[in-house]
């Protein structure tokens, strides 16, 4: 009795199913949405101390970057548009740095250049990665490895610098060295470790290790260091010192007084006006540096003209090069999308600047070599730096 109703119901169901199937077959495949470029305004920000004890670092970075921006914009900028540079004083305060970086991110800056101070370099890292804002610490000694895909630094890595210097020293002076550390100086401990690795790599030999710091008195005992070097049973070809310029001068002078004609070998801290005041005792010292004004080139001439002040330091020179690296990457990318600009930064190799050639690894690490210098007596009797390599 109910059979007709069942048949009708079954037919209705079949029709509905066929209709649904037909509808599915008529639908076009959905296309993946096209990637939209994150174009930004032509803004590069700078953060660093412009007042206070660390002001010299921030001011050098600002002046170097502004000098580069002036040249780049005068040469046509990006498709005739100028890159705007905004700089702010973070007063060496982490909270102030964070506020400045947030403000630059809100203005959608393409990149932020930071002075090589702890507050300027390390506090904003999570902010710039989250916002995909390129962030470059200018001249920072501390590694920024694994700090995120948008964090860079422009500096000569001390690992590379110590290797280059030791390779030169072993070739020119000999293989036997004393390594003198100032253990109350954290960077001296790190630098001594790097010099030891470099000596091992380039077949140098550590015949003596000494420390100017006396843990029992909490002071420095240069006499003990000189005595140890003088008593060395092995011929030494040089004394590697990893502390600051003031103590390096004292060490050189005490070596000379003791009748030890051994050249000092050291890091970039010895490349200073203070060290040159050490008299004849500092002659023949070997050191590495990021920037040497006497290293003549077209880029150097342009930088000195653009900077317009006497005695620019390495941070000004690195900031000049860093601005040019970012600006050229924007041009190369053909876009202000920071992902594309980052790719351009990494893909461009051996970019020539005032501080030499610069490249980056895929992990954002700088690939850069130092200038090797020595100290000699100038024509007027003063000590001057001389380019070696």
CORSULKA-V366331 format. One record per pair of residues at least 4 apart in sequence whose ideal C-beta (glycine too) atoms are under 8 Angstrom apart, sorted by the first residue. I is the first residue (numbers start at 0). J is the second residue. Records with the same first field share a line. If there is no record, write none. Layout:
I: J + J
//
This chain:
1: 5
2: 6
3: 7
4: 8
5: 9
6: 10
7: 11
8: 12
9: 13
10: 14
11: 15
12: 16
13: 17
14: 18
15: 19
16: 20
17: 21
18: 22
19: 23
20: 24
21: 25
22: 26
36: 334 + 336 + 339
37: 131 + 336 + 337 + 338
38: 334 + 335 + 336
39: 107 + 108 + 109 + 335 + 336 + 337
40: 83 + 106 + 107 + 108 + 109 + 335
41: 76 + 77 + 80 + 81 + 82 + 83 + 109 + 329 + 335
42: 82 + 83 + 84 + 85 + 103 + 106 + 107 + 108 + 109
43: 64 + 68 + 82 + 83 + 84 + 85 + 108 + 109 + 110 + 111 + 112 + 322 + 325 + 326
44: 84 + 85 + 86 + 87 + 99 + 100 + 103 + 106 + 108 + 110 + 111 + 112
45: 60 + 61 + 64 + 84 + 85 + 86 + 87 + 111 + 112 + 113 + 114
46: 86 + 87 + 89 + 96 + 99 + 100 + 103 + 111 + 112 + 113 + 114 + 119 + 123
47: 56 + 57 + 60 + 61 + 86 + 88 + 89 + 113 + 114 + 116 + 119
48: 52 + 53 + 54 + 56 + 57 + 88 + 89 + 90 + 91 + 114 + 116 + 118 + 119
49: 54 + 57 + 58 + 61 + 86 + 88
50: 54 + 88 + 90
51: 90 + 91
52: 91
53: 57 + 91 + 114 + 116
54: 58
55: 59 + 312
56: 60 + 114 + 115 + 116 + 119 + 138 + 314
57: 61 + 88 + 89 + 114 + 116 + 119
58: 62
59: 63 + 114 + 311 + 312 + 314 + 315 + 318
60: 64 + 112 + 113 + 114 + 115 + 137 + 138 + 314 + 315 + 317 + 318
61: 65 + 86 + 318
62: 66 + 306 + 308 + 311 + 315 + 318
63: 67 + 137 + 306 + 311 + 314 + 315 + 316 + 317 + 318 + 319 + 321 + 322
64: 68 + 84 + 86 + 112 + 318 + 319 + 321 + 322
65: 69 + 84 + 86
66: 70 + 302 + 305 + 306 + 307 + 315 + 319
67: 71 + 305 + 318 + 319 + 320 + 322 + 323 + 326
68: 72 + 82 + 84 + 322 + 326
69: 73 + 305
70: 74 + 301 + 305
71: 76 + 82 + 322 + 323 + 326
72: 76 + 81 + 82
75: 79
76: 80 + 81 + 82
77: 82 + 326 + 329 + 330 + 335
82: 326 + 329
84: 322
85: 103 + 106 + 108
87: 99 + 102 + 103
88: 95
89: 95 + 96 + 99 + 118 + 119
90: 95
91: 116 + 118 + 119
92: 96 + 118
93: 97 + 118 + 122
94: 98
95: 99
96: 100 + 118 + 119 + 122 + 123
97: 101 + 122 + 123 + 126
98: 102
99: 103
100: 104 + 111 + 122 + 123 + 126 + 127
101: 105 + 126
102: 106
103: 108 + 111 + 132
104: 108 + 126 + 127 + 130 + 132
108: 132
109: 132 + 133 + 325 + 329 + 335 + 337 + 340
110: 132 + 133 + 134 + 135 + 325 + 337 + 340
111: 123 + 127 + 132 + 133 + 134 + 135
112: 135 + 137 + 318 + 321 + 322 + 325
113: 119 + 120 + 123 + 134 + 135 + 136 + 137 + 139
114: 119 + 120 + 136 + 137 + 314
115: 119 + 120 + 136 + 137 + 138 + 139 + 140 + 154 + 314
116: 120
117: 121 + 141
118: 122
119: 136
120: 136 + 139 + 141 + 143 + 152
121: 141
123: 127 + 134
124: 128 + 134 + 143 + 146 + 147 + 150
125: 129 + 147
126: 130 + 132
127: 131 + 132 + 133 + 134 + 147 + 149 + 150
128: 146 + 147 + 148 + 149 + 150
131: 149 + 337 + 338
132: 149 + 337
133: 149 + 151 + 325 + 337 + 340 + 341 + 344
134: 149 + 150 + 151
135: 151 + 152 + 153 + 321 + 325
136: 143 + 150 + 151 + 152 + 153 + 154
137: 152 + 153 + 154 + 314 + 317 + 318 + 321
138: 152 + 153 + 154 + 289 + 313 + 314 + 317 + 318
139: 143 + 152 + 154
140: 154 + 157 + 186
143: 150 + 151 + 152 + 363
144: 362 + 364
145: 362
146: 150 + 363
148: 341 + 363
149: 337 + 341
150: 363
151: 344 + 359 + 363 + 365
152: 365
153: 317 + 320 + 321 + 324 + 357 + 365 + 367
154: 289 + 317 + 365 + 367
155: 159 + 160 + 267 + 287 + 289 + 354 + 365 + 367 + 368 + 369
156: 160 + 364 + 365 + 367
157: 161 + 189 + 190 + 193 + 266
158: 162 + 193 + 196
159: 163 + 367 + 368 + 369
160: 164 + 266 + 267 + 287 + 368 + 369
161: 165 + 190 + 193 + 194 + 196 + 197 + 266 + 287
162: 166 + 197 + 200 + 201
163: 167 + 287 + 368 + 369 + 371 + 388
164: 168 + 197 + 264 + 285 + 286 + 287 + 369 + 371
165: 169 + 194 + 197 + 198 + 200 + 201 + 203 + 264
166: 170 + 197 + 201
167: 171 + 285 + 371 + 387 + 388
168: 172 + 176 + 203 + 236 + 237 + 264 + 285
169: 173 + 174 + 198 + 201 + 202 + 203
172: 236 + 237 + 262 + 285
173: 234 + 236 + 237
174: 202 + 203 + 204 + 236
175: 203 + 204 + 206 + 233 + 234 + 235 + 236
176: 198 + 203 + 204 + 205 + 206 + 207 + 235 + 236 + 237 + 238 + 239 + 264
177: 205 + 206 + 207 + 208 + 209 + 227 + 228 + 231 + 235 + 237 + 238 + 239 + 261
178: 191 + 194 + 195 + 198 + 205 + 207 + 208 + 209 + 239 + 241
179: 208 + 209 + 210 + 211 + 224 + 238 + 239 + 240 + 241 + 242 + 250
180: 187 + 188 + 191 + 208 + 209 + 210 + 211 + 212 + 241 + 242
181: 187 + 210 + 211 + 212 + 219 + 241 + 242 + 243 + 246
182: 187 + 188 + 210 + 211 + 212 + 214
183: 212
184: 188 + 212 + 241 + 242 + 243
185: 189
186: 190 + 241
187: 191 + 241 + 242 + 243
188: 192 + 241
189: 193
190: 194 + 241 + 266
191: 195 + 239 + 241
192: 196
193: 197
194: 198 + 239 + 241
195: 199 + 205
196: 200
197: 201 + 203
198: 203 + 204 + 205
199: 203
206: 231 + 233 + 235
207: 227 + 228 + 231 + 233 + 235
209: 223 + 224 + 227 + 228
210: 224
211: 219 + 220 + 221 + 224 + 242 + 246 + 250
212: 218 + 219 + 220
213: 217 + 218 + 219 + 220 + 223
216: 220
219: 246
220: 224
221: 225 + 246 + 249 + 250 + 253
222: 226 + 253
223: 227
224: 228 + 250 + 253
225: 229 + 253 + 254 + 257 + 259
226: 230
227: 231
228: 235 + 238 + 254 + 257 + 259 + 261
229: 257 + 259
231: 235
235: 261
236: 261
237: 261 + 262 + 263 + 264 + 285
238: 250 + 254 + 261 + 262 + 263 + 264
239: 263 + 264 + 265
240: 246 + 247 + 250 + 263 + 264 + 265 + 269
241: 265 + 266
242: 246 + 247 + 268
243: 247 + 268
244: 248 + 268 + 269 + 271 + 273 + 274
245: 249 + 273
246: 250
247: 251 + 263 + 265 + 268 + 269 + 274 + 277 + 281 + 284
248: 252 + 273 + 274 + 276 + 277 + 280 + 281
249: 253
250: 254 + 263
251: 255 + 263 + 277 + 280 + 281 + 284
252: 256 + 277 + 278 + 280
253: 257
254: 259 + 261 + 263 + 280
255: 259 + 260 + 279 + 280
262: 283 + 284 + 285
263: 269 + 281 + 284 + 285
264: 284 + 285 + 286
265: 269 + 284 + 285 + 286
266: 286 + 287
267: 286 + 287 + 288 + 289 + 313 + 369
269: 274 + 284 + 286
270: 274 + 286 + 287 + 288 + 291 + 372 + 384
271: 275
272: 276
274: 281 + 284 + 374
275: 281 + 374 + 381 + 382 + 383 + 384
276: 382
277: 281 + 382
278: 382
279: 376
281: 374 + 382
282: 374 + 375 + 376 + 382
283: 373 + 374 + 375
284: 373 + 374
285: 371 + 372 + 373 + 387
286: 371 + 372 + 373
287: 369 + 370 + 371 + 372
288: 313 + 369 + 370 + 372
289: 313 + 316 + 317 + 354 + 369 + 370
290: 294 + 311 + 312 + 313 + 316 + 317 + 353 + 354 + 370
291: 370 + 372 + 384 + 386
292: 299 + 303 + 310 + 311
293: 384 + 385 + 386
294: 299 + 370 + 386
295: 299 + 300
296: 300 + 353
297: 301
298: 302 + 351 + 352 + 353
299: 303 + 353
300: 304
301: 305 + 353
302: 306 + 311 + 316 + 319 + 353
303: 311
305: 319
306: 311 + 315 + 319
311: 315 + 316
312: 316
313: 317 + 354
314: 318
315: 319
316: 320 + 353 + 354
317: 321 + 354
318: 322
319: 323 + 352 + 353
320: 324 + 350 + 352 + 353 + 354 + 357
321: 325
322: 326
323: 327 + 350 + 352
324: 328 + 344 + 347 + 350 + 352 + 357
325: 329 + 340 + 344
326: 330
327: 331 + 347 + 350
328: 332 + 340 + 341 + 343 + 344 + 347
329: 334 + 335 + 340 + 343
331: 343 + 346 + 347
332: 336 + 339 + 340 + 342 + 343
333: 339
334: 339 + 340
335: 340
336: 340
337: 341
338: 342
339: 343
340: 344
341: 345
342: 346
343: 347
344: 359
345: 359 + 360 + 361 + 363
347: 358
348: 358
349: 356 + 357 + 358
350: 356 + 357 + 358
351: 355 + 356
352: 356 + 357
354: 367
355: 367 + 368 + 370
356: 367 + 368
357: 365 + 366 + 367
358: 365 + 366 + 367
359: 363 + 364 + 365 + 366
360: 364 + 366
370: 386 + 388
371: 386 + 387 + 388
372: 384 + 385 + 386 + 387
373: 384 + 385 + 387
374: 382 + 383 + 384 + 385
375: 382 + 383 + 385
376: 380 + 381 + 382 + 383
377: 381 + 382 + 383
//
